[in-house]
Amino acid sequence: MNETSGGKAMFGLSEEIIRYLIVGVLTTLVNFSVHFICRRVFKINMNLSMVAAWFFSVLFAFVTNKFIVFQNYNTEFQSLLKETLLFFGARVASLGVEFVMMNLLVEKMKLKESYAKIGTQFFIVVINYVFSKVIIFK
């Protein structure tokens, strides 16, 4: 990790947090775009659409988090394998949280799916940062 990643940048937030937020927005756009295309264009059900959105956004997120957010440039095979497995494992856990939250909000509480998706994603962003910072790219 870059030594300056803890430095203050804007609004009292560290440069790392700002990079994470920017990458998180882009990752969320990937997630929303794939989800929308699956639902509207291909008429795929909500749960399968979430899986497709998850898969493509996780691929994007791994590369951007490793190299841009946490500035981890270690490309040794063992390190990459460990980080990839941990990253995808953590994202599987957050996908489980998303499934529970989306089904609770949409099916049980009858919240509009688009609103539930937006609210759920804010929560997922926080969970994913903690996993990445504390466990994966430490």
C-alpha positions as CSV (number, residue, x, y, z in Angstrom):
1,M,0.0,0.0,0.0
2,N,1.2,3.5,-0.8
3,E,2.4,5.4,2.3
4,T,0.4,8.5,1.2
5,S,-2.9,6.5,1.2
6,G,-3.6,7.7,4.7
7,G,-3.0,11.3,3.9
8,K,-5.8,13.8,4.1
9,A,-7.2,15.0,0.9
10,M,-10.7,16.6,0.9
11,F,-13.4,17.1,3.5
12,G,-11.1,15.4,6.0
13,L,-11.3,12.1,4.1
14,S,-8.1,10.2,3.3
15,E,-7.0,9.9,-0.3
16,E,-7.7,6.1,0.0
17,I,-11.3,6.7,1.1
18,I,-11.8,9.2,-1.8
19,R,-10.4,6.7,-4.3
20,Y,-12.6,4.0,-2.8
21,L,-15.7,6.2,-3.1
22,I,-14.9,7.0,-6.7
23,V,-14.3,3.4,-7.6
24,G,-17.3,2.4,-5.6
25,V,-19.5,4.7,-7.7
26,L,-18.1,3.3,-10.9
27,T,-18.6,-0.3,-9.6
28,T,-22.1,0.5,-8.6
29,L,-22.8,1.9,-12.1
30,V,-21.5,-1.4,-13.5
31,N,-23.8,-3.3,-11.1
32,F,-26.8,-1.1,-11.9
33,S,-26.2,-1.2,-15.6
34,V,-25.9,-5.0,-15.8
35,H,-28.9,-5.4,-13.5
36,F,-31.0,-3.0,-15.6
37,I,-30.0,-4.7,-18.9
38,C,-30.8,-8.2,-17.5
39,R,-34.2,-7.0,-16.2
40,R,-35.4,-4.8,-19.0
41,V,-33.7,-6.1,-22.1
42,F,-33.4,-9.8,-21.4
43,K,-36.4,-10.1,-19.0
44,I,-34.4,-12.1,-16.5
45,N,-35.8,-12.5,-13.0
46,M,-34.5,-10.3,-10.1
47,N,-32.3,-12.9,-8.4
48,L,-30.5,-14.0,-11.6
49,S,-30.1,-10.3,-12.6
50,M,-28.5,-9.7,-9.2
51,V,-26.0,-12.6,-9.8
52,A,-25.0,-11.3,-13.2
53,A,-24.7,-7.7,-11.9
54,W,-22.6,-9.0,-9.0
55,F,-20.3,-11.1,-11.2
56,F,-19.4,-8.2,-13.6
57,S,-19.1,-5.6,-10.9
58,V,-16.8,-7.9,-8.8
59,L,-14.5,-8.4,-11.8
60,F,-14.3,-4.6,-12.2
61,A,-14.0,-4.0,-8.5
62,F,-11.1,-6.4,-7.9
63,V,-8.9,-4.8,-10.4
64,T,-9.7,-1.2,-9.5
65,N,-9.5,-1.8,-5.7
66,K,-6.2,-3.7,-5.9
67,F,-4.4,-1.2,-8.2
68,I,-6.2,2.1,-7.7
69,V,-7.7,2.2,-4.3
70,F,-5.3,0.2,-2.2
71,Q,-2.3,0.7,-4.6
72,N,-1.3,-2.9,-4.2
73,Y,1.0,-3.8,-7.1
74,N,2.1,-7.2,-6.0
75,T,1.5,-9.5,-9.0
76,E,3.2,-12.6,-7.6
77,F,1.0,-15.6,-8.4
78,Q,0.6,-16.7,-4.7
79,S,-0.4,-13.2,-3.7
80,L,-2.8,-12.7,-6.6
81,L,-4.4,-16.1,-5.9
82,K,-4.9,-15.4,-2.2
83,E,-6.3,-11.9,-2.9
84,T,-8.6,-13.1,-5.6
85,L,-10.0,-15.9,-3.5
86,L,-10.4,-13.6,-0.5
87,F,-12.0,-10.8,-2.6
88,F,-14.5,-13.1,-4.3
89,G,-15.2,-14.8,-1.0
90,A,-15.9,-11.5,0.7
91,R,-18.1,-10.5,-2.3
92,V,-20.0,-13.7,-2.0
93,A,-20.8,-12.8,1.6
94,S,-21.9,-9.3,0.6
95,L,-24.0,-10.9,-2.2
96,G,-25.8,-13.0,0.5
97,V,-26.5,-9.8,2.4
98,E,-27.8,-8.2,-0.8
99,F,-30.1,-11.2,-1.5
100,V,-31.5,-11.0,2.1
101,M,-32.0,-7.2,2.0
102,M,-33.5,-7.1,-1.5
103,N,-35.9,-9.9,-0.9
104,L,-36.9,-8.5,2.5
105,L,-37.4,-4.9,1.1
106,V,-39.1,-5.9,-2.2
107,E,-41.0,-9.1,-1.3
108,K,-41.9,-8.5,2.3
109,M,-42.0,-4.8,2.7
110,K,-43.2,-4.1,-0.8
111,L,-40.7,-1.4,-1.5
112,K,-40.2,-0.5,-5.1
113,E,-37.3,-2.6,-6.5
114,S,-35.3,0.4,-7.8
115,Y,-35.4,2.1,-4.4
116,A,-34.5,-1.1,-2.6
117,K,-31.6,-1.6,-5.0
118,I,-30.2,1.9,-4.3
119,G,-30.5,1.6,-0.5
120,T,-29.0,-1.9,-0.5
121,Q,-26.0,-0.8,-2.5
122,F,-25.1,2.0,0.0
123,F,-24.9,-0.7,2.7
124,I,-22.9,-3.1,0.5
125,V,-20.3,-0.4,-0.3
126,V,-19.5,0.0,3.4
127,I,-19.3,-3.8,4.0
128,N,-17.0,-4.3,1.0
129,Y,-14.7,-1.5,2.0
130,V,-14.2,-3.0,5.5
131,F,-13.5,-6.5,4.0
132,S,-11.0,-5.1,1.5
133,K,-9.2,-2.8,4.0
134,V,-9.1,-5.1,6.9
135,I,-8.8,-8.6,5.4
136,I,-7.8,-8.6,1.7
137,F,-5.4,-5.7,0.8
138,K,-4.1,-5.0,4.3
